[in-house]
Structure formats: structure tokens, C-alpha cells
């Protein structure tokens, strides 16, 4: 009997028709394993995961494999988006076994949940250096029956290895912020933009840190890293050139061939990066990319009644990777007129975008800029731009008639917090009313659905993890700054107080990721994965709330966490980018007390000015704004131009 048909997770329900006797993650499954003395097979994945669908088709829909699983194992299916805390611990276990990590995660457990063997994707039979899943199942079953003492010894050693070492406080200084810039830029790829080699992920925490640092240091090297990276990502196939929004990551160094899933968290933080870069550099390309993200969010990832969906799947079928998003030369010729074909094939259709499984299908990326095309074919640049715009509209219209990849309609608290905050932030510079009105409506929906009688939930019936507390508090605080509604500030304060009560480590400092100690392990991470780590954002939130509420506990805990995590963060390079945003904020936070009407010209100047690490607190209507930094206040400002000059002058501090 497959037990997944009534699960709330769409990913689990997708497996409900398989003949495998799947259980959701619950104690009943492990009790059954104990009674029957069987190992547990745990498969974790997500609706957006291409290789999860491949393994499902090849292995889980294979009747012989299903029979082996049903006879010799208790099988559990887990949605990693629904239970990120459980998935995170087993990912670490598989990584410690030397098998890397990722999804699908395929791991074998004892009936007391302890891992003893695992990997990621397994083909049904031996293939390309990977052992076949059928063979793995037979060998694991035999090994479990014959070597229980060895398994018990191994799992104890593994759990000990996975148990985090105690953290100790270290000193913090402004010099660490400066050295972090050097450490991050040392990993920069000057040829392609971004950091490291393939596969290449956007690192929005590191980008945010560099953008903020450029504001203060105005160093051309930092500017070059920011502009090259954001331009390269925006021009790549990693960016959806027709509809906007970004895919998960690039499989190559040049941002051309993506993994095609589109995730809420990636697009939330990239929206922030592009908006801030536009704010700082005035590059219209950055504004266009940011606008494209908002179009994708509005048309694909938003619920009309409020709330943002979690993701869009990579593929329609596992056999045709990226099929919805890719194009052939014949497609272009059938859809476009002669001039459109001539221009747009030069602009977007290039052999470097060819898919590995079908070379005729290509990912669209900017292979030739508009000005280059104009010069090459002897056409006016304005005409080229008009043709490209018209042709892209035609292509998108045709694409929208294709069967689209599935959307995960789950409203996760953490993901909604990220998107609400980022959209409200984007509203400050882009001015689109939707970027204010829909996020505020979504905030009310999430509070109604997920914050119930003083208890916060990640999704329906699943208690909140650290990300939920922190990112929802960030969304509430951002809403308060923009519209001045005191209830938003009150609830942000309530959420963070609850977070400290439930997840703060009173002994060492820092926040645990969850109040559920799976495997007896409580984790405290500072790594951007790749979206900014919840502990880093929590530090930022506590610094902001201290400025506005004056509660000493926020400041003391923020300072404690900075000192606890600094040694680990300094070793992580680009993976600790947002930690250094928080450390930077500790030294450079400015509070603006807005004693004017929210719809006044002076308040508008405060909202539309870019100055990193600025907290806004709304007061009475006295016709002035008072800036304060590190407990010292400057003269009140009554003129919008003077306020803009004051905030921009922070560059020299």
C-alpha cells in the first residue's frame, strides 16, 4: 500500500501511483522497520528536481526494483522543501561518506534513523561509473543482514563525525570586512564573471556584500566584479531571455546552459542584487533584468489571492531536459519573419547553447549584442532593438502554448518572506505599485495561514525552522519601513522574540536551524547555500530591531553571534558573503527617524536613496528626519536634497 496520496506535498503525491510501498517521514515507518528488522531506504527530492524525475522513471517505476524494495526495505519518501532540516542532516551524512550531495538523495538507514550508506542518483543498471540501483539494493540487503555489528559501529562513528564541534568566540573588527572583500574577489572568474568554475551558482550574499562595500570604498576592482558578473548572468542562458527570471544554476562556466528549475529563493535574492546594482550604477540592463524577474514572479510564481509559490519544475518530462525552454533553428524560421530571423538568430541562437542530449535544441543567450548586430548587417541600432523586442514577444507567445513545467504551489513561509522583502525593496527604486501591493497582500496571507495562536509554521502542519522566523521577520520589518504601519514592526519583533526563545543557543550563541534534533544533532550554520544563511540574516535583523526598538537583547545576541561565527566565516570565502554584510552593518548601521508623513517628499527621498545598512523608524509628523549612527545623532534634516546628499556622503566614511 502506497501511503502518499493524501500527503500535502505535491512531490510526494507524484509518487502515489508507484507500486513501491512508500511511507512519508513518520515514526510508523521506523517502527515497522524495527518490527520487521529491515533497513530503511530514504529518498529525498523535490518537485523541481530533474534527476529526481529521471530516477523515479528509471527505478521507482521499475516493477522488479519495486519488488526488491517492498520485500527487503521500508521505503520513505521525503520532500526536501517541506522538511529541509531532515534533508540537511542526511545530506551531510552522504557527503561525509564521500558521495557528494544533491538530489535525489538516496540513503539507507537503520531502524533508529542512523545512516550507513548513501548516494544521489542511481541508474537502474551500472552506467557511466555509477553502480546500478538494482545491484545496490541486493548488496545493501545482504550486508544489513550479515554485518549489523559493523553497521552499528560505523553509524556511531559517523554520527560523532557529524556532530558539530563547539564554537568559541573570537574578536571582530572592521579589518575583517576589508579582508573578506579580498577573499571573495580572489575567487572571481574574470573571463566569465561569477566565482569559481562549473557548475556555477549565483552567490547573491557575496554579491550583496560587494555591492555594499563598493558604496563605501568606491573601488574600481569591486565595481568590475559586480558589473561583469551581473552582466554575464543577465546575458546568459541561465537567465530566461524571453520571460525573465533565473534558473537554478549554470552547468558551464559561461552561464549558458542551465539546470532549468526556477526557484523562489534564487529569484528573490537576485532581484535584490540587480535592483541594488541599478541603484548604484544606473545601468539600464540591470533594471531590465530586475523587471524581468518581477514579471516572472507575477506571471508564474504568484497566487492571485496572495502568496508566492515555491518553484517551477525543470522539465515537462525527464526525457527532454529543458524542452520547454529550448529552440531549434527550424522553430525560429517557422515563427519569425526574414528580418526577425536574421537579427534574432544572431542575437540569441548560437551553437554554444546546444543541449547535450539533442544538439538541434539550443538555450537562448545573448551571443551578439544589439550594436554589434546593427554594425554587422548594416541596420540602424534602434531598428535592431525594435525587431528583437517584437520577435521575443512572438517566441514567448509560442512558448506559452507549450505544455509548461509543473509549479509547486506550496506557500512556504521562508520563501514568501524572501520574496515579499525583495519585492518591497525593489518597489523603492522601481516604483511599480504591484511590487508594493501584492507583497503586502501576500504578507497578510502568510500571517493568516502560517502564524497561528503564537506558533509559526513552515507549511501546513510543519513547524517553523530558522529560515521561516528570520525571513518572515525581515519581510515584516521591510513592510514597516515602507508603509509605516506599526503592526508590522510589532509582529516582526514578536517573531524574532519567538525565534530567540525557541532556537537561540544560550550556551554558545547563534541560532539552531530547527527545534527538532534529528539524529540527536542540532545544527548552526553560517554558510550561504547559496541564498544567504538564516543565521546571517538573523544577525542583520537583530541589529535593525535594536536600532528601532532599543532592546538590548537584540544587540547583545547579534554581537555574540558575530563573534561566534567569525572564525568559520573567514574560512568560507564566497560562501559567507552575507555574514560579512551583517558584520559590515554592525560597524556602519544608520538609523533614520522619519518624523514626517509617509507620503511626503522627504519620506520619499529616504525610501528612494541607496545607502546600505539603513534602518527606518517612523515617528511623529515634525517635518524632519534625524540620522543617527552608533548612538550619536546628527542634526535633523528637513530638505529632501540635503537628505540625499547626507546619505550619499556616507561613501567617504
C-alpha positions in Angstrom: 0.0 0.0 0.0 1.4 3.4 -1.1 0.7 6.0 1.6 1.4 9.2 -0.2 -1.8 10.0 -2.0 -3.1 12.2 0.9 0.1 14.0 1.6 0.1 17.8 1.3 3.4 17.8 -0.7 2.9 17.7 -4.4 6.2 16.0 -4.8 5.1 13.1 -2.5 1.7 12.9 -4.3 3.6 12.5 -7.6 4.9 9.1 -6.3 1.5 8.0 -5.0 0.8 5.8 -8.1 4.1 3.9 -7.8 3.9 0.3 -6.6 6.6 0.9 -4.0 5.2 0.8 -0.5 6.2 4.4 0.2 5.8 5.9 3.6 6.0 9.6 4.4 8.6 10.5 7.1 6.9 9.4 10.4 7.5 7.2 13.3 5.2 4.5 12.0 7.7 3.7 9.2 10.6 3.3 11.6 8.5 1.2 14.0 7.7 -1.1 11.1 11.4 -1.3 10.2 12.1 -2.4 13.8 9.4 -5.0 13.9 10.4 -6.5 10.6 14.1 -6.0 11.2 14.6 -4.2 7.8 16.8 -1.3 6.7 15.1 1.9 5.7 15.6 3.4 2.2 15.1 7.1 2.4 14.7 9.1 -0.9 14.6 12.8 -0.6 14.0 15.2 -3.5 11.7 18.0 -4.7 9.2 18.7 -7.4 11.6 20.9 -9.3 14.4 18.3 -9.4 15.3 16.9 -12.9 17.3 13.9 -11.7 14.6 13.0 -9.2 12.2 12.6 -12.1 14.8 10.6 -14.0 15.4 8.2 -11.1 11.7 7.9 -10.5 11.0 6.8 -14.1 14.0 4.5 -14.4 14.0 2.9 -10.9 10.9 3.6 -8.9 8.6 2.7 -11.8 10.6 -0.4 -12.5 8.5 -3.4 -11.2 11.5 -5.6 -10.3 13.1 -2.8 -8.3 9.8 -2.0 -6.6 9.5 -5.7 -5.6 13.0 -5.7 -4.1 12.3 -2.5 -2.1 8.9 -3.9 -0.9 10.4 -7.2 0.2 13.6 -6.1 1.8 13.2 -2.5 2.9 10.9 0.0 4.5 10.8 2.9 2.0 10.4 6.6 2.9 9.9 9.5 0.5 10.7 13.0 1.8 10.2 16.4 0.2 13.3 18.3 1.0 11.4 21.6 0.6 8.9 20.5 3.2 11.4 19.2 5.6 14.7 20.9 5.0 16.0 20.2 8.5 15.8 16.4 7.9 17.3 16.6 4.4 20.2 18.8 5.6 21.4 16.2 8.1 21.3 13.3 5.7 23.0 15.4 3.0 25.8 16.0 5.4 25.9 12.2 6.1 26.2 11.3 2.5 28.9 14.0 1.9 30.8 12.5 4.8 30.6 9.1 3.1 32.4 10.6 0.1 29.4 10.5 -2.2 28.9 14.3 -2.7 25.4 15.6 -2.2 22.4 16.9 -4.0 19.1 15.5 -5.2 17.8 12.9 -5.4 19.4 11.9 -2.1 19.3 8.1 -1.8 20.3 6.9 1.7 20.0 3.7 3.7 19.2 3.9 7.4 19.0 1.6 10.4 15.5 1.4 12.0 16.8 4.0 14.5 17.3 6.5 11.7 21.1 6.2 11.5 22.7 6.4 8.0 25.1 3.7 6.9 25.2 4.0 3.1 24.1 6.5 0.5 24.5 8.4 -2.7 22.5 10.6 -5.0 21.2 9.4 -8.4 21.5 5.7 -9.2 20.7 4.4 -12.6 18.8 1.0 -12.7 21.8 -0.8 -14.1 25.6 0.0 -14.0 26.1 3.1 -16.1 28.9 5.6 -16.6 30.8 4.6 -13.5 27.7 4.6 -11.3 26.5 1.3 -9.8 23.1 0.1 -10.8 20.3 0.6 -8.2 19.1 -3.0 -8.5 22.6 -4.2 -7.6 22.9 -1.7 -4.8 19.6 -2.9 -3.2 20.6 -6.5 -3.3 24.1 -5.8 -1.8 22.7 -3.5 0.9 20.1 -6.0 1.9 22.7 -8.8 2.2 25.1 -6.5 4.0 22.5 -5.4 6.5 21.5 -9.0 7.5 25.1 -10.2 7.8 27.0 -7.2 9.2 24.8 -5.5 11.8 27.6 -5.1 14.3 29.8 -3.4 11.7 26.9 -1.2 10.7 26.3 -0.2 14.4 29.9 0.7 14.9 30.1 2.7 11.6 26.9 4.7 12.3 28.1 5.6 15.8 31.4 6.9 14.3 29.5 8.8 11.6 27.1 10.5 14.0 30.1 11.5 16.1 31.7 12.9 13.0 28.6 14.8 12.0 28.1 16.3 15.5 29.2 19.9 15.3 32.3 20.9 17.3 31.8 23.6 19.9 32.1 27.2 18.7 34.2 29.7 20.6 34.1 33.5 20.4 36.7 35.5 18.6 37.3 39.2 18.2 35.7 41.1 15.3 37.0 44.2 13.6 36.4 46.4 10.5 39.6 44.9 9.0 37.8 41.6 8.7 35.3 43.3 6.4 38.1 44.6 4.2 39.9 41.2 4.1 36.6 39.5 3.2 36.4 41.6 0.0 39.9 40.4 -1.0 39.0 36.8 -0.2 35.8 36.9 -2.3 37.3 38.7 -5.2 40.2 36.2 -5.3 37.6 33.6 -6.4 36.3 35.8 -9.2 36.3 34.4 -12.7 37.4 37.5 -14.8 36.6 35.8 -18.1 33.0 34.8 -17.5 32.0 36.6 -14.3 30.9 34.9 -11.2 33.0 32.8 -8.9 34.8 29.5 -9.4 34.2 27.1 -12.3 31.4 24.9 -13.4 28.8 24.1 -12.1 28.4 27.8 -11.4 25.9 29.2 -8.9 24.9 32.8 -8.3 26.2 33.8 -4.9 23.8 36.6 -4.0 25.1 37.0 -0.5 28.6 37.6 -1.8 27.2 39.9 -4.5 25.2 41.9 -1.9 28.3 42.3 0.2 30.4 43.5 -2.7 27.7 46.0 -3.8 27.5 47.4 -0.3 31.3 47.6 0.0 31.6 49.4 -3.3 29.2 52.1 -1.9 31.7 52.7 0.9 35.0 52.1 -0.8 34.2 53.1 -4.4 37.0 50.8 -5.7 37.0 50.0 -9.4 38.1 46.4 -8.8 35.0 45.8 -6.8 32.9 47.6 -9.5 34.4 45.4 -12.2 33.5 42.2 -10.4 29.9 43.3 -9.8 29.2 44.6 -13.2 30.9 41.8 -15.1 29.1 39.1 -13.0 25.7 40.6 -13.2 26.0 41.4 -16.9 27.2 37.9 -17.7 24.5 36.3 -15.7 21.9 38.5 -17.3 23.1 37.7 -20.8 23.4 34.0 -20.3 21.0 31.1 -20.8 21.0 30.8 -17.1 18.7 33.8 -17.3 15.4 33.2 -19.2 15.8 35.6 -22.1 12.1 35.5 -23.1 10.1 35.7 -19.8 12.6 36.8 -17.3 13.7 35.1 -14.0 16.6 32.9 -13.4 17.1 29.1 -13.5 18.8 27.3 -10.6 22.5 27.3 -11.8 24.7 27.1 -14.8 26.3 23.8 -15.8 29.1 25.6 -17.6 31.4 28.4 -16.7 29.9 30.9 -19.1 26.3 30.9 -17.7 25.0 29.4 -21.0 23.5 26.0 -20.2 21.4 26.0 -17.0 19.8 23.4 -14.8 16.3 24.6 -15.8 14.3 24.7 -12.5 13.3 28.1 -11.3 13.4 28.7 -7.6 11.7 31.3 -5.4 14.8 31.9 -3.2 17.2 32.3 -6.1 15.0 34.9 -7.8 14.2 36.7 -4.5 17.9 37.4 -3.8 18.9 38.0 -7.4 16.1 40.6 -7.7 17.7 42.4 -4.7 21.2 42.2 -6.3 20.0 43.7 -9.6 17.9 46.4 -8.0 20.8 47.5 -5.8 23.3 47.4 -8.7 20.9 49.5 -10.8 20.5 51.9 -7.8 24.3 52.2 -7.5 25.5 52.2 -11.2 22.4 53.4 -13.1 22.9 50.5 -15.7 19.6 50.1 -17.5 20.5 46.4 -18.3 20.3 45.7 -14.5 16.9 47.4 -14.3 15.7 45.4 -17.3 16.8 42.1 -15.7 15.2 43.1 -12.4 12.0 44.0 -14.1 12.1 40.6 -15.9 12.3 38.8 -12.5 9.3 40.7 -11.3 7.4 39.7 -14.5 8.3 36.0 -13.9 7.2 36.3 -10.3 3.9 38.0 -11.2 3.0 35.6 -14.1 4.3 32.3 -12.8 5.1 32.2 -9.1 2.3 34.3 -7.6 -1.2 33.2 -6.3 -3.8 35.8 -7.3 -5.2 35.8 -3.8 -1.8 36.5 -2.3 1.3 34.5 -1.6 4.3 33.3 -3.7 4.7 29.7 -5.0 7.8 27.7 -4.3 9.3 26.7 -7.7 8.8 25.8 -11.3 9.9 22.3 -12.3 12.9 21.9 -14.6 11.2 19.8 -17.2 7.9 18.6 -18.6 9.3 15.1 -19.0 12.6 13.7 -17.8 13.4 12.6 -21.4 13.6 16.1 -22.8 15.7 18.2 -20.4 14.9 21.8 -20.8 12.5 21.1 -23.7 10.0 23.9 -22.7 12.8 26.5 -22.7 14.9 25.4 -25.8 14.6 26.2 -29.5 15.7 24.8 -32.9 16.7 26.7 -35.9 13.5 25.3 -37.6 11.4 26.8 -34.8 12.9 30.2 -35.4 12.3 30.0 -39.2 8.7 28.9 -38.7 7.8 31.7 -36.2 9.8 34.7 -37.3 9.8 36.8 -40.4 13.0 37.1 -42.5 14.4 40.2 -40.8 13.4 38.9 -37.4 15.1 35.6 -38.1 18.3 37.3 -39.4 18.6 39.5 -36.4 17.4 37.3 -33.5 19.3 34.2 -34.6 22.5 36.3 -34.4 21.3 37.7 -31.1 20.1 34.6 -29.2 20.5 31.4 -31.2 24.1 30.1 -31.1 25.7 26.7 -31.2 27.3 27.2 -27.8 23.7 26.9 -26.4 23.3 23.4 -27.8 21.9 20.8 -25.5 23.9 17.7 -24.8 21.1 15.2 -25.4 19.9 16.9 -28.7 22.3 19.3 -30.4 19.5 20.8 -32.5 17.9 22.2 -29.4 19.5 25.3 -28.0 19.3 27.5 -25.0 18.8 31.2 -25.8 21.5 33.5 -24.6 22.9 36.8 -25.8 25.6 35.7 -28.3 25.8 39.1 -30.0 24.8 42.5 -28.7 22.4 44.7 -30.5 25.0 47.3 -31.5 27.2 44.6 -32.9 24.3 43.2 -35.0 23.5 46.6 -36.3 27.1 47.1 -37.5 27.4 43.5 -38.9 24.2 43.7 -41.0 24.2 47.5 -41.7 20.9 48.2 -39.9 20.1 51.1 -37.6 20.6 50.1 -34.0 17.1 51.4 -33.0 15.6 49.1 -35.7 17.5 46.2 -34.4 16.3 46.8 -30.9 12.7 47.0 -32.1 13.0 43.8 -34.1 14.4 41.9 -31.2 11.7 43.1 -28.9 9.0 42.2 -31.4 10.5 38.8 -32.1 11.0 37.9 -28.5 7.3 38.6 -27.9 6.4 36.2 -30.7 8.7 33.5 -29.4 7.3 33.8 -25.9 3.7 33.7 -27.2 4.5 30.4 -28.9 6.4 29.0 -25.9 3.4 29.7 -23.7 1.3 27.4 -25.8 3.7 24.5 -25.0 2.9 22.3 -22.0 4.7 24.1 -19.2 6.7 22.5 -16.3 4.7 21.9 -13.2 4.7 24.6 -10.5 4.9 23.7 -6.8 2.0 25.8 -5.4 3.1 25.4 -1.7 3.3 28.6 0.2 6.4 28.2 2.3 6.8 30.9 5.0 10.6 31.3 4.4 10.3 31.6 0.7 7.4 34.1 0.9 9.4 36.1 3.4 12.3 36.4 1.0 10.1 37.4 -2.0 8.0 39.8 0.0 11.0 41.6 1.3 12.8 41.7 -2.0 9.8 42.9 -3.9 9.1 45.7 -1.4 12.8 46.6 -1.6 12.5 46.7 -5.4 9.5 49.0 -5.1 11.7 51.7 -3.5 13.6 52.2 -6.7 11.4 50.8 -9.5 8.1 52.3 -8.3 5.8 49.6 -9.8 2.7 49.6 -7.5 2.4 45.8 -7.8 5.8 45.5 -6.1 4.2 47.1 -3.0 0.6 46.0 -3.1 1.0 42.3 -3.9 3.7 41.6 -1.4 1.7 43.4 1.3 -1.3 41.3 0.4 0.9 38.2 0.5 2.2 39.1 3.9 -1.3 39.1 5.3 -2.0 35.7 3.7 1.1 34.2 5.2 0.5 35.6 8.6 -3.1 34.2 8.5 -2.1 30.8 7.2 1.3 30.2 9.0 1.3 32.2 12.2 -1.4 30.7 14.3 -2.1 31.4 18.0 1.5 32.3 18.6 3.0 29.4 16.7 4.9 29.8 13.4 4.7 27.1 10.7 6.9 26.4 7.7 4.0 25.0 5.8 0.7 23.4 6.9 1.3 21.2 9.9 5.1 21.5 9.8 6.6 23.7 12.5 8.8 26.6 11.5 12.6 26.3 11.0 15.0 29.1 11.5 14.6 30.4 7.9 10.9 30.9 8.5 11.3 33.1 11.6 14.1 35.1 10.1 12.8 35.8 6.6 9.3 36.5 7.7 10.6 39.0 10.3 12.7 40.6 7.5 9.6 40.9 5.4 7.6 42.4 8.2 10.3 44.9 9.0 10.7 45.9 5.3 6.9 46.4 5.1 7.0 48.6 8.2 9.8 50.7 6.7 7.9 51.3 3.5 4.4 52.0 4.7 5.0 52.9 8.4 2.3 50.6 9.8 3.3 49.9 13.4 1.6 46.5 13.5 4.2 45.2 11.0 7.0 46.3 13.4 5.2 44.8 16.4 4.8 41.4 14.6 8.4 41.4 13.4 9.5 42.0 17.0 7.2 39.2 18.2 8.5 36.8 15.6 12.2 37.4 16.4 11.5 37.2 20.2 9.9 33.8 19.5 12.9 32.8 17.4 15.3 33.7 20.2 13.2 31.8 22.7 12.9 28.6 20.5 16.2 28.5 18.6 18.8 30.6 20.3 21.7 28.7 21.8 22.1 30.1 25.3 25.3 28.3 25.8 27.4 29.2 22.7 25.3 31.8 20.9 23.9 31.6 17.4 20.7 30.1 16.2 20.0 26.4 15.7 18.3 25.6 12.4 15.4 23.7 13.9 13.9 22.7 17.3 13.8 19.0 16.0 17.2 17.4 16.8 17.1 14.8 14.0 19.8 12.1 14.8 20.3 14.0 18.0 22.1 16.7 16.1 21.4 20.4 16.3 23.0 22.5 13.6 24.1 26.1 13.5 25.2 27.2 10.0 26.6 30.4 8.6 27.1 29.2 5.0 25.1 30.8 2.1 23.5 27.7 0.4 23.6 29.6 -2.0 20.9 32.0 -0.7 22.1 34.0 2.4 22.3 31.9 5.6 19.5 32.4 8.1 21.9 33.0 10.9 23.5 35.9 8.9 20.1 37.4 8.2 19.1 36.9 11.8 22.1 39.0 12.9 21.1 41.7 10.5 17.5 41.6 11.7 18.6 41.8 15.4 20.8 44.8 14.6 17.9 46.6 12.8 15.4 45.8 15.5 17.8 47.0 18.2 18.0 50.4 16.3 14.3 50.7 16.2 13.1 49.1 19.5 16.1 49.8 21.7 16.0 46.2 23.1 19.5 45.4 24.4 19.0 41.7 23.9 19.0 42.1 20.2 22.3 44.0 20.2 23.9 41.6 22.6 22.8 38.5 20.7 23.8 40.0 17.3 27.3 40.8 18.7 27.6 37.4 20.3 26.7 35.6 17.0 29.1 37.7 15.0 31.9 36.7 17.4 30.9 33.0 17.5 30.8 32.6 13.7 33.6 34.9 12.6 36.3 32.3 12.5 34.2 29.9 10.4 33.0 32.7 8.1 36.6 33.8 7.4 37.4 30.4 6.1 34.4 30.2 3.7 35.2 32.9 1.1 32.2 33.5 -1.1 30.0 31.1 0.9 29.9 33.5 3.9 29.1 36.7 1.9 26.0 37.6 3.9 27.8 37.1 7.2 30.1 39.9 6.2 27.1 42.0 5.2 26.0 41.6 8.8 29.4 42.4 10.2 29.6 45.4 7.9 26.2 46.5 9.3 27.4 46.2 12.8 30.0 48.9 12.1 28.0 51.0 9.7 24.3 50.9 10.5 22.5 54.2 10.3 19.0 54.8 11.8 16.7 57.4 10.2 14.0 58.6 12.4 11.3 59.7 10.0 9.2 62.4 11.7 7.2 63.2 8.5 4.2 61.8 6.8 4.9 58.6 4.8 3.6 60.2 1.6 5.8 63.4 2.0 8.6 64.3 -0.4 11.1 64.0 2.4 10.0 60.4 3.3 10.1 59.6 -0.4 13.7 60.8 -0.5 14.6 58.5 2.4 13.0 55.5 0.7 14.5 56.1 -2.8 18.1 56.7 -1.7 20.5 53.8 -1.7 22.6 53.6 1.5 23.4 50.1 2.8 22.6 49.2 6.3 19.9 51.9 7.0 17.0 51.3 9.3 13.9 53.5 9.1 11.8 54.2 12.2 8.6 56.1 11.9 7.7 58.8 14.4 5.5 61.9 14.6 5.0 64.4 11.8 7.5 67.1 12.8 8.7 67.8 9.2 12.2 66.3 9.7 14.3 63.2 9.5 17.1 62.6 12.1 20.0 60.4 11.2 21.9 58.5 14.0 24.8 56.1 13.9 26.3 54.1 16.8 24.4 56.1 19.4 25.3 59.6 18.0 22.7 61.7 16.2 23.3 64.4 13.6 21.3 67.5 13.1 17.7 66.9 11.8 17.2 67.2 8.1 14.2 69.0 6.6 15.1 69.2 2.9 15.0 66.1 0.5 18.1 67.2 -1.4 20.0 67.6 1.8 18.9 64.2 2.9 20.1 62.6 -0.3 23.4 64.4 0.0 23.8 63.2 3.5 23.1 59.6 2.6 25.4 59.6 -0.4 28.2 61.3 1.6 28.4 58.1 3.6 30.7 56.8 0.9 33.5 58.8 2.4 33.1 57.4 5.9 
